[in-house]
Amino acid sequence: VLLEPIQGEGGVNMPPAGYLAAARELCDKHGALLLFDEIQTGIGRTGKWFAFEHTGIRPDVMSIGKGLGGGFPIGAFLASERVARAFSAGDHGSTFGGSALACAAANAVLDIMERDGLVGNAAKMGRYLKEKLAALQEKHPQQIKDVRGQGLLVGAQLHGEGKPVVEACLSKGLILNCTAGKVLRFVPPLTVNEQEIDFAVTVLDEVLSSGNQEKE
């Protein structure tokens, strides 16, 4: 059973309380493996090293990438000892997984993240970002339908299409991503600070106030 602990491309969808624990229970009951795709949610993005740490359960296998290399291409997966015993040398490969340069980059990224406390910063700034977006939702209830996410993986679901909002924000110096048609996805660097979040929210406020959004 392969799941994202938080759906990224699907629109920053959070699982209902107990959903992932129930998946773990069912997998254990039927002898199935539980695999988590943490390529987007891992390496500090959600305010913990891995999103599964918020759930109280552990997957059998976990895929990681993206943030692991800090922008340098690398892919990897982690497995429990029981699952890992099923693999022999050469059974699994990744185009960028074993590169000496990629691994050196990943080690440097992890060292800097630990040194600078970036996982903790993601948790703190994630709370701040959600608070600011929630306040913006109160101001623009006809345009913002929902604010959700964990750490610095936050989505603001609009009532209308997100593309015109993204384009208007870009013209004002703010890069946003729209996924699932109507969800503005905020995934700032883990080094982001309050001033930068304030700038982003101010720009979005200006865009929404100017009516740059298609209605449903």
Secondary structure, DSSP 8 states (H G I E B T S, - for coil): -EE-SSBTTTTSB---TTHHHHHHHHHHHHT---EEE-TTTTTTTTSSSSGGGGTT---SEEEE-GGGGTTS---EEEE-HHHHTT--TTS---TTTT-HHHHHHHHHHHHHHHHHTHHHHHHHHHHHHHHHHHHHHHH-TTTEEEEEEETTEEEEEESS-SHHHHHHHHHTT---EEETTTEEEE---TT--HHHHHHHHHHHHHHHHTT-S---
